[in-house]
Amino acid sequence: MFNKKYFVYAAVAIACGAGGAWFSDMQAQQALAEASAAKAASMAALPPPVAALFRQQLKDVKGADQSLGQWRGKGLLVNFWATWCAPCVQEMPELSALQAEIQDKKLQIIGIGIDSPSNIAEFAEKHKIAYPVYVGGMSGTDLSRELGNAHGGLPFTVLIGADGRVKKTYLGRLKFDELRADLASM
């Protein structure tokens, strides 16, 4: 009798534990589904080119995959460039200095290199770039076209507000007085 009583208690405890684990798993799955639906809805609210940008998974200069969606909700200055593009290289020190100025203003500069991973990594090692740089490769040109670069020229820079809307695009070497005025009006 004594052993049967403990056996019943153990069986009830195991059943309750299993039921609790099942219930917890169901809640976690529901929360995941709700979060996924919320993310999809928020992406649907973005203009298609910006949504395409935030869906990108690009390698950084160290070869690690990075989601550009990590920048969602911040103002973003996206600079498309290449190592062989003289105006691109000329504006990079000024972009680095600008990143230092704006780091506390919920604005981030990112660079998307239209070049090979090895060229971009070598360039980044040689130059001190104060903002994240990603490898877009040749498909980066397509992304820049989606964002308004009709001719595929470089450098091409896109100013995106924290709301995910394209505020302005710049083709060619940046005029930093104009850019600072645009940033001040955001």
C-alpha positions in Angstrom: 0.0 0.0 0.0 2.8 2.4 1.0 4.6 1.9 -2.4 1.3 2.3 -4.4 0.6 5.6 -2.7 4.1 7.0 -3.7 3.7 5.5 -7.2 0.4 7.4 -7.7 2.0 10.6 -6.4 4.9 10.2 -8.7 2.7 9.5 -11.7 0.5 12.5 -10.9 3.7 14.7 -10.6 5.1 13.4 -13.9 1.7 14.1 -15.6 1.5 17.6 -14.2 5.1 18.3 -15.2 4.5 17.0 -18.7 1.3 19.1 -19.0 3.1 22.2 -17.8 5.9 21.7 -20.3 3.4 21.2 -23.1 1.5 24.3 -22.0 4.7 26.3 -21.8 5.8 25.1 -25.3 2.4 26.1 -26.7 2.7 29.6 -25.2 6.2 29.9 -26.7 5.1 28.8 -30.1 2.2 31.3 -30.0 4.5 34.1 -28.9 6.9 33.3 -31.7 4.0 33.2 -34.2 2.7 36.6 -33.0 6.2 38.1 -33.1 6.7 36.8 -36.6 3.3 38.2 -37.7 4.1 41.6 -36.2 7.5 41.7 -37.9 5.9 40.8 -41.3 3.2 43.5 -40.7 5.8 46.1 -39.9 7.9 45.1 -43.0 4.8 45.4 -45.1 4.3 49.0 -43.9 7.7 49.9 -45.3 8.2 51.0 -48.9 9.3 47.9 -50.9 12.8 49.1 -51.6 13.5 49.8 -47.9 11.9 46.5 -46.9 14.2 44.8 -49.4 17.2 46.5 -47.8 16.2 45.3 -44.3 15.7 41.7 -45.6 19.4 41.6 -46.8 21.9 39.3 -45.1 25.3 40.6 -46.1 28.8 39.6 -44.9 30.8 42.2 -42.9 34.5 42.8 -43.6 35.4 39.8 -41.4 33.1 37.5 -43.3 30.3 37.1 -40.7 26.7 37.2 -41.9 24.9 40.3 -40.7 21.2 41.2 -41.0 20.6 44.8 -42.3 17.3 44.5 -40.4 19.4 45.3 -37.3 19.3 49.0 -38.3 15.5 49.2 -38.6 14.1 52.0 -36.4 17.1 54.2 -36.7 17.9 56.9 -39.2 20.2 55.4 -41.8 22.7 56.8 -44.3 23.5 53.9 -46.7 26.5 54.5 -48.8 27.1 52.3 -51.9 30.7 52.4 -52.9 33.6 50.4 -54.4 37.3 50.2 -53.8 38.1 51.2 -57.4 35.8 54.3 -57.3 38.0 57.4 -56.5 35.1 59.6 -55.4 33.9 56.8 -53.1 37.3 56.5 -51.4 37.6 60.3 -51.2 34.4 60.7 -49.2 35.0 57.9 -46.7 37.2 59.9 -44.2 34.4 62.5 -44.1 31.8 59.8 -43.6 33.8 58.4 -40.8 34.1 61.9 -39.2 30.3 62.4 -39.7 29.6 59.1 -38.0 31.6 60.3 -34.9 29.5 63.5 -34.9 26.1 61.8 -35.2 26.6 58.6 -33.1 24.3 60.0 -30.3 21.6 61.1 -32.7 19.9 57.8 -33.6 21.5 57.9 -37.0 23.8 55.3 -38.4 26.0 55.3 -41.5 26.6 51.9 -43.2 28.6 51.2 -46.3 27.7 48.6 -48.9 30.7 47.7 -51.1 30.2 46.8 -54.7 33.3 44.7 -54.9 34.7 41.3 -54.0 34.9 40.3 -50.3 38.7 40.1 -50.5 39.1 43.6 -51.9 36.7 45.1 -49.4 38.4 43.3 -46.5 41.8 44.4 -47.6 40.6 48.0 -48.1 38.9 48.1 -44.6 42.1 46.8 -43.0 44.1 49.5 -44.7 41.7 52.4 -44.0 40.1 53.3 -40.7 36.4 53.3 -41.4 34.3 54.3 -38.4 31.0 52.7 -39.6 30.0 49.2 -40.5 30.9 48.1 -44.0 29.2 45.2 -45.7 30.0 43.2 -48.9 27.2 43.8 -51.4 29.1 42.3 -54.3 27.6 42.9 -57.8 24.1 42.3 -56.4 24.6 45.4 -54.3 24.2 47.4 -57.6 20.7 45.9 -57.9 19.9 46.9 -54.4 21.1 50.5 -55.1 18.9 50.6 -58.2 15.9 49.5 -56.1 16.6 52.4 -53.8 16.6 54.9 -56.7 20.0 54.6 -58.4 18.6 54.4 -61.9 22.0 54.4 -63.7 23.9 52.3 -61.2 26.5 55.0 -60.6 28.8 55.2 -57.6 29.0 56.5 -55.0 25.3 56.4 -54.3 23.9 57.3 -50.9 20.5 57.0 -49.5 19.1 58.8 -46.5 16.4 56.8 -44.7 14.4 58.2 -41.8 13.8 56.2 -38.6 10.3 55.7 -40.0 11.8 53.7 -42.9 11.0 56.2 -45.6 13.6 57.3 -48.1 14.2 61.0 -47.4 16.8 61.7 -50.1 19.2 60.1 -52.5 22.6 61.4 -53.6 24.5 60.3 -56.7 28.2 61.1 -56.9 30.5 62.4 -54.3 28.6 63.8 -51.3 28.5 67.5 -50.6 28.8 67.4 -46.8 27.3 70.9 -46.2 24.1 69.8 -48.1 24.1 66.5 -46.3 24.4 68.1 -42.9 21.5 70.5 -43.7 19.4 67.4 -44.7 20.3 65.7 -41.5 19.5 68.7 -39.4 16.0 68.8 -41.0 15.2 65.3 -40.0 
